[in-house]
Amino acid sequence: MIEVAIQIEGQNGLNWPRWQNIVRLVEDAGFAGLFRSDHYTNQDPPDLDSLELWVSLTWLAANTSRIAFGPLVTPVSFRQPTMTARMAAAVDDLSGGRLTLGLGAGWQAREHTNYGWDLLDIPGRFARFEEGLHIISRLLQRDEPLTFEGRYYQTRDAVLLPRPVRPGGPPILIGGSGPQRTLPLVVNYAQEWNAVFSPPEKVRELNGVLDGLLEKAGRGPSEVKRSMMTGCAFGRDEAEVERKLGLRRARSHGGEFDPRTRGIVFGTPDMVVQQLGEFHEAGLHRIMLQWLDLDDLDGLEAMAARVLPQLR
């Protein structure tokens, strides 16, 4: 059955007490993993606590023994690729091989402006992303020194030592649904593809596109794990579900909001189980449910108790 992990937005008020409480609950309650965003701040004020990603993952690696974890995603726009490779290898080793390395191009303009990073236009962003992917994947996966002369990054006889304990280092995850830019990068560099906010029929369609691209590149479909990060509005009863959907509706700033067309998993326990089954049938191996309220530990524990046993 589908693996169920939790995803949190670290820029939405994450600090050490909240992070430690969430990590312990996810580990103890039986979820498959815990993933988090990598941002300085939100795209709109106010600015909230935003615990640094790699420091927080280091603590998780040393204080858990079971769950998968990683960034969704860490961007090359403000994470220099050689340093990302070094941190990822070290944290993966510390955890005993449980890190999934989610990588991205960067997208949020406000944090780049506020903290002095150049976001670039979309073509430049993706060109820089591919250079970063090339460097990170080569450092993790190959022993020989890397010399690379790109427009955005250059290396001279760069080596990653100590070598990752896990052969090839942590698997690389790339998220997004674009068939022209994103999926070809998945084919060339990733071991996991992560769709975002897509209904089952769209996931199924994109899976077929990805399978075709993999076949053309000489890779088998099983070489790339399929996952998705999406919203979650779980409630123990219909009133709680409606309250949480209302919060998500408010975040859409008055735009059209249909949880089904956006691939949001919502409802009471039986409804959530049914929807997870539909995503599994569409080809997903793992789903990361976005849990927005960092203090709603009771709700998270209730979802674990009433949903996870039905998936075994």
LINWO-V351598 format. One record per run of one state. SS is the DSSP state (2 for helix, 1 for strand, 0 for the rest). FROM is the first residue (numbers start at 0). TO is the last residue. Records with the same first field share a line. If there is no record, write none. Layout:
SS = FROM-TO, FROM-TO
This chain:
0 = 0-1, 8-12, 14-14, 29-31, 36-48, 50-51, 63-66, 71-72, 75-79, 95-97, 104-107, 115-120, 141-144, 149-152, 158-169, 175-180, 189-190, 196-198, 216-219, 223-223, 234-236, 251-263, 267-267, 281-284, 290-295, 311-311
1 = 2-7, 13-13, 32-35, 49-49, 67-70, 73-74, 98-103, 145-148, 153-157, 170-174, 191-195, 224-233, 264-266, 285-289
2 = 15-28, 52-62, 80-94, 108-114, 121-140, 181-188, 199-215, 220-222, 237-250, 268-280, 296-310
